[in-house]
Every structure is written in structure tokens, then in C-alpha cells.
Amino acid sequence: MTHKTSIHRLKLTDFRNYPTATLALDGRHVVLTGENGAGKTNLMEAVSFLSPGRGLRRAVLADVVRVGATGGFSIFAEVEGMEGVVEIGTGTEGEGETVVRRLRLNGTPTRSVDELTDHLRILWLTPSMDGLFTGPAADRRRFLDRLVLSLDPAHGRRASDFERAMRSRNRLLSEGRFDPAWLTGIEQQMAALGVAMTLARREMLGLLAGLARSPDDSSFPSAQLALKGFFDKTEGPAIELEDRYGEALASGRYRDAAAGRTLEGPHRADLLVRHADKDIEAERCSTGEQKALLVGLILAHAKLVATMTGHAPILLLDEIAAHFDEGRRAALFNRIDALGGQAFMTGTDRSMFSALGERAQFITVRDSVLVA
Ligand SMILES: Nc1ncnc2c1ncn2[C@@H]1O[C@H](COP(=O)(O)OP(=O)(O)OP(=O)(O)O)[C@@H](O)[C@H]1O
């Protein structure tokens, strides 16, 4: 049995184009419509700040604060979460370079925004992800890491610790400081973290592949996913893989010093995506097929999160409906509904969402004002 998580109330202060805004929600899906530039994506971005990180735009925090505001932004939400009803307060303090994010749960300050994952899982799909299959590998790696992170909150720390260790190694090598004891220490750390990251990525791909296809999946093709590069197929106990990577780093010191960077590791891996029914790479699919593939992937992931946590995640789908014909839109709404969670959707035209009927609450966004 999957439980629902949903946002009941949302209050924004000095967030993007909103001086203040309050939204009372009744647990149904939420459709935000309005003209271009009205503030629909901004509102979704505010919801995405109820998870750790920099939100769905990966924004610089200072840019999120409303232009002209004297302090930081704040978001207050009343949420039916994974541990019952919780009041989440988050926002920024400080200015310019020193802006930091703060979090309060039921009024009590918490040490880390990572605690948000105890209460809510939020997944999103935005137009900026349209070029995911054809763009740089770094985007696909980040996408995969975000999938992992939603089920394994320790993954973020692993990745940032690996980055830090790698930067230290790169610095030593670029300065010609080939001190073996020092380098070996750093490389062992990189080996442990790099292998753990890779195994977590592989596990996520295995879990997604193992998901049973639901009968109405034909509207959204399923994707075949594989890791490419860096221990993509190598089997063996983690400790063996760590030894192998540690040795590869040690023997690659002069090569990496010449290149000015570490040439081997999880930071060079890629995510391969194939259209399972057509058996071709996603990058060769038409624009519409790529979009459908991406939606299928997000829906499969949402189902996985619901199964693994027992709670359906909150979905943020920015400008999705306009891409699909009426039949596919209806299928999309049915799939979202079957997940059992709350979805936020945006569009300029309300009629695109008419198939949702009573299943959604319709809100018009007009110049930073929300009209239910
Ligand atoms: N920090 C900020 N302070 C004030 N306004 C901002 C800030 N950041 C962005 N904006 C404004 O917010 C407005 C709305 O942006 P948003 O992306 O939410 O629009 P939208 O309704 O999703 O439009 P579209 O349909 O074109 O995607 C833009 O006009 C932008 O200039």
C-alpha cells in the first residue's frame, strides 16, 4: 500500500517574482496556468526547494531572492509527509557570496537540509531536460545521480567527497608534488568513494530495469538504461574494484599530471539510454519520442520511489502537456493518478488539462498573484 505525500499550504516571501503569495491546497493534483512569465515555473521551483539542493533550476541562491527585496527569501509549507504532518520553513540568510540556506522543521532549526528527505521525495521534469539524451554526458550523470539520491540520500555526500579528494590530487599533480604517501592516501579515498558511487548508480539502473511494465505503458515507451565507462560491467567484490581503481590512479599519475586532470573515474561515466521497443539509442529518436521516453523514465522512477519508500513522491512536471496529443495526455494523467501522489503541472492553456477534470485543483497565475 502506497501512502500519499502532499502539500497543503504554501507561503512564499520574496521568492523570485513573488513579494508574498499564499496557496491553500486540498491534496489533489495542482494545475498552474497563466501567461508566459507569470510565475508558474517559479512556484514549482519553490516546491522543489522543499528538497535538499538548489531546486529545479539549480539556481544560485542569491538569484532566487526577489529583485528589490531587503532580506532573503522564505518558503513555508504545511506538508502531509512520510512521517506525518510537518511544517517546513526554508529560505536564505546573508547576501551575495555568503547566502546560505536555512531549514526549520516544526519551528525547530535543523543542522542540515538533507533532513528534508525524511519527509518528502520530490521529482521533477522541466523543459531544460529536453536535450538530455543528445547533450553532454555531465547532464546525464547528474540526472542519474539525482535518481540515486532520491532513494539513497548518502549519495550526495559520496559524490562531493569524491570531488574534493580528486581536486586535491589534481592540485598536487599539477604542482609536481609526487609525494607517494600523500597521493596514495588521497587515491585510496577516491577509490573507496568512486567504487561506492558506481555501485550505487548500477544498483539504481538494476532497480529501474526490474520494474514491471504496466499495461498502459505503450503511451510512454520504456527505456533501457546502462552505465558506460568506468567499471560499467566489471564484476567483483567492492574491495577488489577499489584495489584496481587505486592501482590505476597510482600508475596514471604522470599521465594525469600532463593532462591537468584525473582521466579515469566515476566523474567520466555516462548513462546510455535506448528506446526499448525500437531498440535504438535515445539520441536518434525524434524530439517527440525523446520527450515520451523521458516522461516514461520519470514515471518509472516515481513508481520505484513509491514502492521502495511506501510513499508516492511529489511530481513537478513543467510544461509537459503541450508536447502530447490528446490521447497521450489522457494516458499521462492516468499514469500520474495511478502513482497515488500529488503532481504539480504547468501550462499556458487550461484546456490542455481538461481530461483531469475533478482530479485537479486549477490555479491561475497572473503577475505574481495566485487565483484559485
Ligand atoms: N529574483 C527575481 N526577482 C524578481 N523577478 C524574478 C526573479 N527571478 C525571475 N523573475 C521573474 O519571474 C518571472 C516569471 O518566471 P517563470 O519562469 O515562473 O514564468 P512562467 O510563468 O513559468 O512562464 P513561461 O510560460 O514563459 O515558462 C519572469 O518574468 C522573471 O523575470
Ligand as a Chemical Component Dictionary entry (heavy atoms), coordinates in Angstrom:
data_LIG
# 
_chem_comp.id                   LIG 
_chem_comp.type                 NON-POLYMER 
_chem_comp.pdbx_formal_charge   0 
_chem_comp.three_letter_code    LIG 
# 
loop_
_chem_comp_atom.comp_id 
_chem_comp_atom.atom_id 
_chem_comp_atom.alt_atom_id 
_chem_comp_atom.type_symbol 
_chem_comp_atom.charge 
_chem_comp_atom.model_Cartn_x 
_chem_comp_atom.model_Cartn_y 
_chem_comp_atom.model_Cartn_z 
_chem_comp_atom.pdbx_ordinal 
LIG N1  N1  N 0 14.865 37.048 -8.417  1  
LIG C1  C1  C 0 13.825 37.517 -9.133  2  
LIG N2  N2  N 0 13.163 38.633 -8.723  3  
LIG C2  C2  C 0 12.114 39.098 -9.412  4  
LIG N3  N3  N 0 11.617 38.522 -10.517 5  
LIG C3  C3  C 0 12.221 37.407 -10.980 6  
LIG C4  C4  C 0 13.355 36.848 -10.296 7  
LIG N4  N4  N 0 13.751 35.752 -10.977 8  
LIG C5  C5  C 0 12.908 35.617 -12.023 9  
LIG N5  N5  N 0 11.979 36.617 -12.047 10 
LIG C6  C6  C 0 10.869 36.811 -12.989 11 
LIG O1  O1  O 0 9.893  35.817 -12.821 12 
LIG C7  C7  C 0 9.059  35.855 -13.975 13 
LIG C8  C8  C 0 8.295  34.574 -14.129 14 
LIG O2  O2  O 0 9.100  33.480 -14.398 15 
LIG P1  P1  P 0 8.544  31.969 -14.582 16 
LIG O3  O3  O 0 9.692  31.224 -15.143 17 
LIG O4  O4  O 0 7.917  31.464 -13.361 18 
LIG O5  O5  O 0 7.402  32.170 -15.685 19 
LIG P2  P2  P 0 6.346  31.114 -16.263 20 
LIG O6  O6  O 0 5.003  31.531 -15.789 21 
LIG O7  O7  O 0 6.775  29.726 -15.973 22 
LIG O8  O8  O 0 6.476  31.455 -17.794 23 
LIG P3  P3  P 0 6.643  30.550 -19.120 24 
LIG O9  O9  O 0 5.254  30.128 -19.508 25 
LIG O10 O10 O 0 7.204  31.548 -20.078 26 
LIG O11 O11 O 0 7.569  29.437 -18.807 27 
LIG C9  C9  C 0 9.965  36.299 -15.117 28 
LIG O12 O12 O 0 9.386  37.451 -15.700 29 
LIG C10 C10 C 0 11.283 36.686 -14.432 30 
LIG O13 O13 O 0 11.795 37.890 -14.894 31 
# 
loop_
_chem_comp_bond.comp_id 
_chem_comp_bond.atom_id_1 
_chem_comp_bond.atom_id_2 
_chem_comp_bond.value_order 
_chem_comp_bond.pdbx_ordinal 
LIG N1  C1  SING 1  
LIG C1  N2  SING 2  
LIG C1  C4  DOUB 3  
LIG N2  C2  DOUB 4  
LIG C2  N3  SING 5  
LIG N3  C3  DOUB 6  
LIG C3  C4  SING 7  
LIG C3  N5  SING 8  
LIG C4  N4  SING 9  
LIG N4  C5  DOUB 10 
LIG C5  N5  SING 11 
LIG N5  C6  SING 12 
LIG C6  O1  SING 13 
LIG C6  C10 SING 14 
LIG O1  C7  SING 15 
LIG C7  C8  SING 16 
LIG C7  C9  SING 17 
LIG C8  O2  SING 18 
LIG O2  P1  SING 19 
LIG P1  O3  DOUB 20 
LIG P1  O4  SING 21 
LIG P1  O5  SING 22 
LIG O5  P2  SING 23 
LIG P2  O6  DOUB 24 
LIG P2  O7  SING 25 
LIG P2  O8  SING 26 
LIG O8  P3  SING 27 
LIG P3  O9  DOUB 28 
LIG P3  O10 SING 29 
LIG P3  O11 SING 30 
LIG C9  O12 SING 31 
LIG C9  C10 SING 32 
LIG C10 O13 SING 33 
# 
